Amino acid sequence: MSKLDYIEQQIQELKDGGVYRVLPVNYGACTNVIDLNHSQVVNLSSNNYLGLANHPQVKKAAIKAVKKYGAGTGSVRTIVGNQDILEESEEVLAEFKREEAVTVFQSGLNCNIGTIQAIVNKGDLIVSDELNHASIIDGVRLSKADKAVFKHSDMKDLEKVLKEKRDQYANVLIITDGVFSMDGDLAKLPDIVKLAKKYNCLTYVDDAHGSGVLGESGRGTVDHYGLHGEVDFIIGTLSKAIGVIGGYVASSKIVKEWLLHRARPILFSTALPPAAVGAIIASVHLLMESTEYTDRLWENANYFKAGLAKLGFDTGHSETPITPVMIGDEAKTMEFSKALLENGVFVSGIVFPTVAKGKGRLRCMISASHEKTDLDFAIDVFGRVGKEMGLIK
Ligand SMILES: *Cc1c(COP(=O)(O)O)cnc(C)c1O
């Protein structure tokens, strides 16, 4: 008997349920083709949308920052961790996002967890889309506000909640993902903003999958819809399309002032390392200088989606480079993913509890770093394996 038997038992349950997994190991950089578990495979599962994680200028900027500022910041921002390069990154991001101010956090998850609890209180209400990201759910749990959920992108249901509850609370904060990560659909932001005005609510958009993807040169979902100045809290990640690590809030200056005093990851967790910050600045400059990265991303995504549709696969209702291949049955989904890998294509299977039961899918993530030959190879493998498994005719 060991005190940790209860954990062993839970692991045994995972094994019995067929959902225990061993993490695959990538023996090199995150690129179009990767050395996964020592075999070369086309990588259809990264969030490195624009290939910036390995851009020579971005890597060079990281090295330059290390030479001047060292490997670590040595402190939280509120003591001596607030290096000038970090402030510079916030200025560059605010210019890029066309918003008044930006506050940078150590990750997107961290940003949601720190921001939500800082901006609402007891006596306030958070109204959240049912498919919002786990880091929003955790952020909401940590806040002292009450919580209500509306059906995914259902504006009638959102209005029903607001009608019923608005008067009982001081502030009401509507939170939504900008792009929903499992289906690739967009939030109905113009309608959400309208309802927020009608019912005097605050708005909060987590644009992790929209940053660097949608809008002019990747300025995000708010830019895509032309809603600058209309959303109170715009969250972005620096870990996906920007290719590094970090998260941020784009907002008014007053919000930034408050976050610097009350967001717990800023007060109680060490600031981002200089290498990351230098790389972030370089990535954002690349996007401000040219749309070539986002143009190539969309071109690749449209090419790949058309190829799969032509084979007869159901690619759902994505409006972004996120390309789900709907399978349904959980075991079939995992079997398909495994067979693709054996044929040189890595794409992760997504099943319950990440998505609803019976909605298993492969989630293909297309990147500007893919060559046409990678995409042709993957489409060919999807066709062959799909036919062998009877998923298409
Ligand atoms: C990926 C993601 C995050 C987390 O971002 P990290 O920077 O990786 O921590 C937060 N919110 C959404 C909607 C995401 O998709």
The ligand as a MOL file (V3000), in Angstrom:
LIG
                    3D

  0  0  0     0  0            999 V3000
M  V30 BEGIN CTAB
M  V30 COUNTS 15 15 0 0 0
M  V30 BEGIN ATOM
M  V30 1 C -4.2350 28.1960 -27.0170 0
M  V30 2 C -5.2290 29.0170 -26.3450 0
M  V30 3 C -4.9220 29.6550 -25.1400 0
M  V30 4 C -3.6230 29.4230 -24.4390 0
M  V30 5 O -2.5780 30.1420 -25.0110 0
M  V30 6 P -1.0870 29.8270 -24.5620 0
M  V30 7 O -0.3440 31.0500 -24.9480 0
M  V30 8 O -0.6580 28.5990 -25.2760 0
M  V30 9 O -1.1210 29.6320 -23.0820 0
M  V30 10 C -5.8740 30.4840 -24.5860 0
M  V30 11 N -7.0760 30.6670 -25.1640 0
M  V30 12 C -7.4180 30.0650 -26.3260 0
M  V30 13 C -8.7600 30.3150 -26.9270 0
M  V30 14 C -6.5030 29.2100 -26.9420 0
M  V30 15 O -6.8390 28.6060 -28.0830 0
M  V30 END ATOM
M  V30 BEGIN BOND
M  V30 1 1 1 2
M  V30 2 1 2 3
M  V30 3 2 2 14
M  V30 4 1 3 4
M  V30 5 2 3 10
M  V30 6 1 4 5
M  V30 7 1 5 6
M  V30 8 2 6 7
M  V30 9 1 6 8
M  V30 10 1 6 9
M  V30 11 1 10 11
M  V30 12 2 11 12
M  V30 13 1 12 13
M  V30 14 1 12 14
M  V30 15 1 14 15
M  V30 END BOND
M  V30 END CTAB
M  END
